Amino acid sequence: MPDPALWAALADPHRRAVVALLRTGPRTVGEIARACELSQPSASKHLKVLREAGLVRVRQEAQRRVHTLDPAPLAALDDWLAPYRKLWGESLDALGRRLDARPDARPDTTEPTPKD
């Protein structure tokens, strides 16, 4: 099972937004704050939680600290979710077949009649 810190880090919508942003490439805290509409101190706090959960790495470039996404914890989470995804897929497929079999569930393909 993935580390509980990973779940806690991803529970916050601001941190999920930061993860989504970092998926597109490395960013400084200022870039993250602007893109996610956060104050710089708030962005820094969220980045700290993400670093502690292992989702984000930081490197120093001259005067700047650049943050990058570390996909390894997400891969572990994906591996853990795989059996459940199969279960959900089978359940949704069965629901789809059942709904498709209902005669009243078929889409109406007749043209609407004009009203005078």
Backbone bond lengths (Angstrom), bond angles and torsions (degrees), N, CA, C in turn:
res aa  C-N    CA-C-N  psi(-1)  N-CA   C-N-CA  omega(-1)  CA-C   N-CA-C  phi
1 M - - - 1.453 - - 1.530 108.80 -
2 P 1.326 117.28 137.79 1.467 120.19 179.28 1.530 111.98 -60.75
3 D 1.306 114.73 154.68 1.461 122.92 179.91 1.533 109.95 -56.03
4 P 1.340 118.23 133.58 1.470 120.72 177.57 1.529 113.09 -56.86
5 A 1.328 117.87 -27.85 1.469 120.44 177.84 1.528 110.71 -64.07
6 L 1.327 116.75 -31.11 1.466 120.65 177.33 1.522 109.95 -65.70
7 W 1.328 116.62 -46.76 1.470 120.71 178.33 1.526 110.18 -60.25
8 A 1.324 116.24 -45.83 1.466 120.42 -178.85 1.526 110.89 -62.36
9 A 1.321 116.68 -41.05 1.464 120.30 -179.70 1.526 111.07 -64.35
10 L 1.312 116.84 -40.10 1.462 120.64 -176.89 1.527 113.14 -83.21
11 A 1.326 117.08 -7.26 1.469 120.58 179.92 1.524 112.08 -70.82
12 D 1.312 116.94 -24.77 1.465 120.72 -176.70 1.527 110.81 -88.12
13 P 1.335 118.23 129.66 1.471 119.84 -178.48 1.529 113.84 -64.20
14 H 1.339 117.91 -30.82 1.469 119.28 177.79 1.526 110.66 -67.31
15 R 1.324 115.67 -40.00 1.472 118.59 179.49 1.523 110.78 -69.28
16 R 1.330 117.44 -35.65 1.473 118.83 175.61 1.526 110.18 -64.11
17 A 1.332 116.70 -36.40 1.473 119.99 177.31 1.525 110.55 -65.10
18 V 1.326 116.89 -39.27 1.472 120.63 178.17 1.527 109.65 -64.72
19 V 1.331 117.07 -43.95 1.468 120.78 178.37 1.530 109.74 -60.27
20 A 1.322 117.30 -44.48 1.464 120.58 179.28 1.529 111.03 -61.94
21 L 1.327 116.92 -40.39 1.464 120.83 178.42 1.526 110.77 -65.29
22 L 1.320 116.60 -44.95 1.470 119.77 -178.98 1.521 111.89 -68.04
23 R 1.312 117.00 -19.19 1.465 120.23 175.84 1.527 110.34 -62.35
24 T 1.332 116.65 -26.32 1.465 120.36 -179.04 1.516 112.68 -86.42
25 G 1.344 117.23 -11.45 1.457 119.77 177.73 1.513 112.34 148.20
26 P 1.330 116.56 168.35 1.463 121.82 -179.08 1.529 111.53 -62.25
27 R 1.328 115.25 148.80 1.465 121.43 -179.53 1.524 110.38 -146.20
28 T 1.331 114.87 152.35 1.471 120.32 171.24 1.522 107.72 -84.67
29 V 1.310 115.85 166.30 1.460 119.66 179.72 1.530 110.91 -62.41
30 G 1.329 117.14 -36.16 1.464 120.30 177.87 1.515 112.06 -63.62
31 E 1.322 116.87 -42.24 1.465 121.02 177.64 1.521 110.94 -64.24
32 I 1.313 115.61 -40.55 1.466 120.69 179.34 1.526 110.03 -65.49
33 A 1.324 116.50 -44.90 1.464 120.78 -179.89 1.527 110.72 -59.38
34 R 1.321 117.06 -46.50 1.471 120.45 179.96 1.522 111.99 -63.82
35 A 1.327 116.38 -48.21 1.465 120.78 -175.88 1.532 112.07 -65.62
36 C 1.324 116.66 -34.00 1.467 120.99 -177.55 1.530 112.62 -97.71
37 E 1.333 115.52 4.59 1.464 121.86 -179.87 1.532 111.81 54.12
38 L 1.339 114.73 51.62 1.461 122.83 178.10 1.521 108.29 -120.24
39 S 1.315 115.86 157.38 1.461 118.42 169.84 1.521 107.10 -72.24
40 Q 1.324 116.65 158.78 1.459 118.93 -179.62 1.535 111.49 -63.12
41 P 1.360 119.36 -42.04 1.474 118.23 176.87 1.532 112.63 -61.57
42 S 1.330 116.90 -38.31 1.463 120.14 178.86 1.531 110.59 -66.18
43 A 1.323 116.87 -44.10 1.468 120.64 177.59 1.527 110.28 -59.88
44 S 1.326 117.04 -41.07 1.469 120.83 179.03 1.523 111.42 -62.90
45 K 1.326 116.93 -40.37 1.478 120.24 178.92 1.526 110.79 -64.98
46 H 1.337 116.38 -42.38 1.463 119.30 178.63 1.527 110.93 -65.50
47 L 1.318 116.93 -39.28 1.463 120.56 177.88 1.525 111.46 -63.99
48 K 1.310 116.83 -36.14 1.471 120.38 178.18 1.525 110.14 -62.48
49 V 1.333 117.14 -45.07 1.465 120.74 178.37 1.530 110.23 -61.81
50 L 1.317 116.64 -43.05 1.465 120.60 179.32 1.527 111.86 -65.58
51 R 1.333 117.49 -37.26 1.475 120.77 176.45 1.523 110.09 -65.24
52 E 1.337 116.90 -44.71 1.469 120.78 -178.91 1.526 111.80 -64.40
53 A 1.327 116.91 -28.35 1.462 120.94 177.25 1.530 111.58 -83.48
54 G 1.334 117.17 -5.68 1.458 121.80 178.56 1.521 114.27 85.53
55 L 1.327 117.16 7.84 1.465 120.38 -177.50 1.521 113.89 -83.78
56 V 1.321 116.30 -22.28 1.469 120.52 -175.08 1.519 109.35 -129.78
57 R 1.321 115.01 139.17 1.466 121.97 172.10 1.518 107.96 -112.75
58 V 1.317 115.58 152.95 1.466 119.55 178.71 1.521 108.34 -129.26
59 R 1.333 115.10 141.72 1.468 119.73 175.72 1.525 108.25 -134.58
60 Q 1.298 114.42 149.28 1.454 121.55 179.96 1.520 109.36 -88.44
61 E 1.334 116.42 128.91 1.473 122.60 173.47 1.520 106.33 -126.36
62 A 1.319 115.48 99.03 1.476 121.09 -175.68 1.518 108.69 56.62
63 Q 1.315 118.07 -116.18 1.472 122.29 -177.82 1.529 112.43 -90.53
64 R 1.315 116.88 -6.22 1.462 120.61 -174.03 1.524 111.94 -103.80
65 R 1.332 115.10 150.32 1.466 121.35 171.62 1.526 106.98 -109.18
66 V 1.312 116.20 120.98 1.459 121.78 -176.27 1.529 108.35 -106.57
67 H 1.326 115.32 130.02 1.467 122.16 -177.57 1.519 109.89 -104.33
68 T 1.327 115.75 136.95 1.465 121.88 177.59 1.520 109.17 -130.70
69 L 1.311 115.43 153.91 1.457 121.94 178.45 1.523 109.36 -79.93
70 D 1.323 116.75 135.35 1.459 122.05 172.85 1.530 106.61 -104.09
71 P 1.321 118.69 108.09 1.465 120.53 -174.20 1.529 114.98 -74.64
72 A 1.326 118.90 -10.15 1.468 120.74 -174.85 1.533 112.81 -57.63
73 P 1.343 119.68 -47.14 1.468 118.00 178.74 1.534 112.70 -63.62
74 L 1.325 116.96 -32.78 1.466 119.52 177.76 1.523 110.54 -69.42
75 A 1.322 117.26 -34.67 1.464 120.76 176.65 1.528 110.13 -65.47
76 A 1.331 117.09 -39.78 1.468 120.69 177.19 1.524 110.55 -64.16
77 L 1.324 116.19 -40.33 1.464 120.82 177.40 1.529 110.19 -64.55
78 D 1.313 116.71 -42.50 1.464 121.22 178.34 1.524 110.99 -62.02
79 D 1.326 117.36 -42.09 1.466 121.19 177.75 1.525 110.77 -61.24
80 W 1.325 116.06 -41.74 1.465 120.53 -179.38 1.528 110.84 -66.59
81 L 1.331 117.30 -36.01 1.463 121.71 -178.27 1.532 113.53 -79.50
82 A 1.325 118.27 -16.14 1.466 122.06 -173.86 1.529 113.70 -52.46
83 P 1.335 120.75 -47.67 1.472 118.85 -179.59 1.532 112.13 -63.94
84 Y 1.320 116.68 -33.28 1.469 120.24 179.40 1.523 110.42 -72.39
85 R 1.325 116.91 -36.70 1.460 121.17 178.07 1.529 109.72 -60.43
86 K 1.340 116.61 -41.28 1.466 120.99 178.26 1.522 109.64 -62.75
87 L 1.326 116.91 -43.64 1.462 121.41 178.77 1.526 110.75 -61.98
88 W 1.338 116.99 -45.78 1.461 120.77 179.63 1.522 109.99 -62.81
89 G 1.328 116.71 -43.10 1.462 120.39 -179.24 1.523 111.41 -61.11
90 E 1.326 116.77 -44.15 1.463 120.43 179.05 1.523 110.47 -64.10
91 S 1.332 117.02 -41.98 1.464 120.78 -179.98 1.523 110.92 -65.46
92 L 1.314 117.11 -42.58 1.466 120.03 179.87 1.521 111.41 -68.77
93 D 1.327 117.05 -36.43 1.465 120.09 176.07 1.525 110.64 -62.98
94 A 1.339 116.63 -42.98 1.467 120.78 179.21 1.530 110.65 -64.15
95 L 1.315 117.02 -40.80 1.464 120.84 177.32 1.525 110.15 -62.74
96 G 1.308 117.10 -44.16 1.463 120.89 178.49 1.518 112.25 -60.03
97 R 1.334 116.74 -43.70 1.466 120.02 178.47 1.526 110.79 -62.85
98 R 1.312 115.98 -41.20 1.470 120.23 -179.39 1.533 110.74 -65.70
99 L 1.315 116.59 -42.76 1.464 119.64 179.25 1.518 111.39 -67.29
100 D 1.330 116.42 -38.87 1.469 120.11 178.62 1.525 111.30 -64.57
101 A 1.320 118.27 -28.93 1.459 122.23 -178.15 1.525 112.67 -77.63
102 R 1.300 118.85 -15.65 1.472 121.85 -179.44 1.522 110.02 -77.15
103 P 1.335 117.46 125.10 1.467 118.68 -179.11 1.525 112.63 -65.82
104 D 1.303 118.66 -32.28 1.468 120.84 -179.21 1.525 112.81 -78.52
105 A 1.315 117.68 -6.00 1.460 121.16 -177.95 1.525 112.34 -96.04
106 R 1.312 117.24 -4.22 1.463 120.26 179.67 1.521 109.65 -71.15
107 P 1.314 118.05 140.20 1.471 120.13 -179.94 1.522 110.75 -66.26
108 D 1.306 115.83 144.76 1.452 122.76 177.78 1.530 108.51 -78.48
109 T 1.324 115.95 117.71 1.464 119.65 -177.27 1.526 112.11 -104.44
110 T 1.327 116.89 5.47 1.462 118.93 179.82 1.519 109.48 -77.47
111 E 1.325 114.41 151.00 1.460 120.56 178.81 1.523 108.90 -75.95
112 P 1.319 117.91 139.65 1.461 118.34 176.12 1.531 110.03 -68.20
113 T 1.323 115.93 145.26 1.467 119.76 179.33 1.522 108.82 -86.63
114 P 1.331 115.77 136.55 1.467 118.71 179.76 1.516 109.82 -68.11
115 K 1.323 115.79 143.40 1.456 122.00 178.06 1.519 108.21 -102.43
116 D 1.322 115.76 128.94 1.473 120.12 -179.49 1.491 111.20 -91.85
